[in-house]
Every structure is written in structure tokens, then in C-alpha cells.
Amino acid sequence: MKKYFIDPRLEWHKANMHTHTNLSDGYFSPEEMKKVYMEHGYSIVCFTDHEVIFDNSYLTDDKFVAITGKEHSITQYVDEDGNPLKWRDMKTVHLNFFAKDPHNLQHVCMDYDRASEKQRQQFKERHGFDIPVDHYHGEFSQETLQNIINKANSAGFLVQFNHPNWSLNTREDYINLKGLWGFEIYNYLTDLETGAEYCPNIYDDMLRHGHRLFCTMGDDNHNYQGSLEGSFGGFTYIGVPKLTYENVIKALENGCFYCSMGPVIKSMYYDSDDKKIHIECSEAEDIVLVGYNRHFLHVYGENLTHAEFDINGEEVYVRISIKDKNNRWANTNPIYIEEIKEDSYE
């Protein structure tokens, strides 16, 4: 009997979970962004312009879903002695908010001054009223970050922690935060800049610390001067019975997705008969199972398309990473051993 975690009977749609348009500091309009990404095989784009949420749901149709969201930031502008920091030395935390309701325009924990004059005008032209903000002022601290996450969750948003290396984050910045839905395990644009934005070690640190959160990949594309550099390098495949906003959000909440730089995962399931996890994928050279404890199982070879791993029940959780010949990785979400129950098999 099989319990599927990546189910081939669902529709699997390619998504960019981190996108900027000319509604903040990106180049393309939301309409242009939809066109460009659909031409490259995407069905879902999460619009995460800086600080201000715009309702782009008018772009949603039976072949495309526009997720409402934004990228919220909190930055350390001064050092411990109150001296101004240079930009290159400023630690920051960037959080993506994904709205469960496409028309949710609540701007939690936002200071009106964070919005540019251009954004204020664009928002009023688009929606007919001023940006609804709560004039929040918070210094860079764990207390401030936790408060932002709590309020965002209460307001109906899934909250994701973004690009920790570019942000100069250290373990103390993320390890004790509660209420995060996801972690951006790979950010394509900042990886092009830093060469260090594939962060499975940080993700596993959070999982081992007890955080139950999912992992995504995204472009963080800005498309400066109309360039497509920084696009199509990190994506997330989302499984739904039918492409609708509601179904996409439900899949995100339930972890029915995986993320990738290139490899495609066709199915993943646990078989109660042989007590193994099975995975089918596009051609790879390394398939590795990572567990909570010192439990690492590798399958190496050329043109691998299948692997299976014994489960002994002591792993707490496991997840699978796949690497292809071009050194591009794909990652599943963690499977908690307690979820593997006889009564949920098919």
C-alpha cells in the first residue's frame, strides 16, 4: 500500500515564489511578468513587491494564478552604539507574505514612510484608496521580527524567511522565530550575486531545532533594464487537482509541492509493504535522503531516475535532495515519520 507525498495523479504547476515588478523596483509590469513567465512554462507567479501589497488577481484565469503578496523587510540601520551603518554592513531580514485570500490588502506592521511616492500613487490608482497601514515602528530585534510574523499570520498570510546569506543573517536571527510557514532554500538572483544562496544547511538546522516549515525556491527577479538574467533559475512545483487560487493556497499550506533548480520529481511515496520511500525523477547523478539524526543515505550513478530508501521508524523526519549532472538541486519537503500511518494508504 502506498502513501503519496508527490502524487502523479495531481496537476503539477511551475511557480515563481519571489517576483518583483514595476510596482516596486522591478522592470516589467505585472501583465508583462505573467506573459514572460507563461512563455517559459510557468502557471503561477507570487507577486512579492517590496513593502506594498497590490491585488493582481485580475491576472488569474484558468491557465494562470497570480498570488497576492509582498516582501516585508526590517533592517538594522545603526550599530549597538547608535552609529549609522553603511549599506554593505546592514543586517536585514526579508519575509515574503503570501495571502490566503487574493484580495487581502492588509499592510500589517508597515510604516507609511516605507512606501515610495510612486507606490502610493500606483496603489491609489489601482484600488481607489490610500495604502491601509498601521504606522508600525520597530527596531531590528527578535521581538520585532516575532511580532511581525504573529501579526501577519493573524491577518491571513503565510510567512517565508528569505535569502539569509545576502541578508547577513546569523543563526540568532532565525533559529527561535515561531510561526514561519516556509524557508527560501534557494534564491536565484542573490545566488548570482553571492554564490552562496543555496542554503540546505540552514534549512536543516531549523528543522532539527523543531521548526516545522516547508522549503521553496524562487527567482527574486527584478529584470533590470528589461534583462531576463535572474529569471527562471529557482522554481517550485505545486500539485493541485485543478488550477485555482484556493487550490494553490491549500497545496502550499499542506506542503504539496517541491522546489527545484532543474530536476523534476515525478512521484514520491512510502510503501507499507516494503517499508521504503520510493522516488521517481528526471535524470540525476545523486539522490540523497537526509534525516533528523545522523541518517544520510545516498544513491550515486549516471542517469538515475529512481531510488528507494529503507525507513526504520527512528528518523523523526526525512527529506530527499536530488542533484543532476549540471549540479542543479531539487528538494522535497520533510516527511515526518508520524505521518506514515496505515490508515492513510492507497
N, C-alpha and C positions, 0 to 999 in steps of 0.2 A: 504494500500500500504506500502511496506517495503523498507527501505534503509539499506543495509547491511554494517556493518563495520568489521565483521568477517564472511566471506561468505563461507558456507559449500560446495558450488559448485566448489571452488578452490582446488588445491592440497596444503596440508599443510605439510611443511617440517621442521624438527627439526634442529636447528642450534646452534653451539657454537660460540659466537661472540667475544671470547677472548681466544687465544690459543698461547702457546709458544712451540717451537721445539728446536732441537739441532742446529738450525741456530742462536740461541742466548743462553739463559740459561736453555732451556728445555732439556728433556732427549731423547724423541723419535724423529725420523726423520719425515719430512712431510708425507712420504709414510706410516710409521708406525702409525702416528696420524690418517690418513684417515682410515686405516684398523680398528683401535681400536674404533673410533667413529662410523663408519658404523656398527660395530658389536653391538653397543648399540643404534641403531635406528636413527642415525643422517644422514642427507643428505647434510648438509652444514657446513663447518668449515671456520671461518675467521682466517687466519694466521696473527698473530699480534706480531711477534718477535720484540724485543727491537731495536729501532732506525733505523734498516736497513730493507728495503723492498726487498723481494725476490718474483719473479714471480713463483708461484706454480700452474699456470693454467694447466700445463700438467697433473695434478691430476683430472681435471674436465672431467666428462663423463656424460652419460645420467642418472646416478643414484647419482651423487655427484658433488657438486660445491665447488671449493676452491676459497675463496675470497682473493684477494690481499690486504695486508695492513701492518701496523706496529703499535707499541706502542711508541709514542714520549713522552719524559719527559723533564721537566725543573725543576731544583732543587735549593733550597736556601742553599748554602754551607756555608755562613757566616752570622753572625747576623748584626744588624744595625750598630754596631761599627766596623765591618770588622773582627771580631774574628771567627775563624773556628768553625763550629758546629759539634757535634757528630752526627753519622748517625741517632740515635734514635730521635734526635731533628730537623732533616732536614725536612722542609716542602717541598712538591713536588707537581707537577700537572702532571698526566699521561693522555694523549689523544690518543685514537685509531683513526687511519686514515683508512678508507675503500675506496678502489679505485673503481671508477665507470668503469674504463677500466682495465681489468685484467692484461694488460701489462704496466701499468703506474708505472714507476720506478723513478719518480721524488722525490728526497730527499730534500724537502723544509725545510728551517730553520735548517739545520743539519751541525754541525761541524764534519769534518772528524775524529777528535780525539775521538768522541763518539763511533765510530765503533771499535770493538776489532780487533786485528790482524787476529784472526780466521775468523771473519765475512768478512773481506776484502778479504781473500783468497777464502772463500766459494763463495762470490759474483762473483769474477773474474772467478773462475772455472765454475760457473753456467751460467754466462751471457757473458763472454768473454771480459769484460771491467771493469774498476775501478768504484767504487761507485760514482755516479754523485751527488756531494754535492755543496752547495753554501757557505761553510765556515762561517756559521752564528754563531755569538756570542751574546748571550742575557742574561742579568741578570734576576733573578726571579722577575718579576713585572707584573702588569696588562698590561702594554704597550707591553711587550714581548709576553705574552700569546695571546693577541688580534692580534698581528702581525702574530704569528704562525697560528692561526685559519684562518685569512684572506688569507694568502698565500696558506694554504692547500686547502681551498675552491676554490680558483682561479686555483689551479693545478688539480682539479678534484677529490677531496676526500670529503667524509662525515666524520665529526669530532665528536667524542664522548668523553664526560668527564667521567673519570673512578674513581672508589673506593675512594670517598672523605675522608672517616674516616681513612683508612690506610695511606692516604697521608697527614694527619694532616691539612686538609683544613678547613678554616673558611669561613663564608658567603662572606666576602670581596673577596675571591679568585675566586668565580664563578658567583656571582649574576649580575654583569654588563658585562659579556662576551657576545659578539654578534657572531652569525654565527654558533653556535653549532647545530649539527643535532640531537644528542642523548645524553642521560644520562644513565649511568650504575647504575640502581636502586638496583642491587644485584650483588655482586662479590663473588662467592662461595669460592675460595681459601682464600681470605683475611678475609672472614667471619669466616672461620675455625680458623683463627689466632686471629682476634679481637673480634668476636662475635657481631660485630656492623656494618656489611656492607650491611644490608638491609635498604635502605635509602629513603623510600617514603616521609618522611617529607621534605628532601632536594629537592626532585623532585617537590613536590607540591609548595614549596617556589619559585622555579624557574618559574613554570607555573604561579603562582599568580603574579609574578613580570613582566609577559608579554612575557616570552620566549616561543616560540612555538617549542618544541622539543619532541622527542619520548623517550621511555624508553626501555631498554634491560636488559637481564641478561646473564651472561657468567661465565665460569669456571675460567679463568685466570690460567689454569693448566700448571704446569711445569713438573709434573710427575718425581720428583727427585728419582734417583736410580731405575727407572722403576715402581714406585708405581702408582696406579690409584687413590690414595687418592687426592682429589682436582679436580676430573673429574666427570662429569655427574650430577652436583648439581644445576646449573643455566643455563637455555637454553631459546631460542627464537624460536617461531613457525612462519614461514613465508609463506604467501599464494601467490601462483603463478598459472597461467594457465598451465604452463609446466616448468619443472626444467631446467633453463638455467641461465647463469651468468647475462645476460641482464635482464631477468625477476626478478631475485632476487634483483638486484640493484633497479629496478623500484619499487618493493614492499617496499624496505627499504625507498626509497625517499618519497613514498606516505603513509607510516605508515601502510601498510597492513601486520601487524604482531602483536603478543602479546608475553609477556615473562612470564616465569613460573619456579618455583622450583619443580613442580609436577602436579598441576591441569591442566586439558585440557579444553579449551574453544571450544565448538563445533560450536556455532554461536552467533552473536550479531547483532541486527538490531533495527532500530526505525520504529514504525508503525504509519503512519499518521492518521489512523482511530481511534486508542485509545490514541494517543499521549503518548506512553510509549516506553522506551527502554527495549527490551527483551534480555535475555542472557541464553544460554543453556551450561551446563558444566558437567564435571565429578563430582562425589560425593563430596560435600563440606559441611561445617558447618557454614560458614559465607560468605555472598555476600554483598558487600558494594559499594554504589555509592558515589563518592567523587566529590564535585563541587568546583567552583572558590570561592564562598562565603561560608557562614556557612550553607552548604547544604550537609548533610550526611544522607543517607538512608540505613538501614541495614535490611537484611533478615537473621534470625538465624534459625538453626534447624539441624536435623540429616539427612544425605544422600540427601542434597539439590542438585537438578540438573537443576533448573530453577528459575529465578527471573525476575520480571518486575518492572520498576520504572517510575513513572509519571514525565513528563518533562513540566515545566510551562513557559519556554522561558526566564527566568531570570538568568539562571545558568552560562552563559558565556561559560563554558565548563564543561563536566563531564567525569569521567573515572571510571572504575569498578575494584575492587580488590576482589579476591576470596581466601579463606583460607580453607584448608582441615583439616581432623582430626589429621594429623601429623604436623600441624602448618606450612605447606608449602603454599606459596602465589603464585598467578598469577595476572598479571596486564595488563589491556588494555592500549592502547594509548588514549589520551584525544580526546573526540568528542566535537568540537566547535558547539554551537547551531546554528550559522550562516550556518553551513554545512548541516543542516537538512532543505532541500528545496523541495518543492513539485515536481519540475521538474526533480529530480534525483531519483525518487522512481521506484520500480519494482513491 
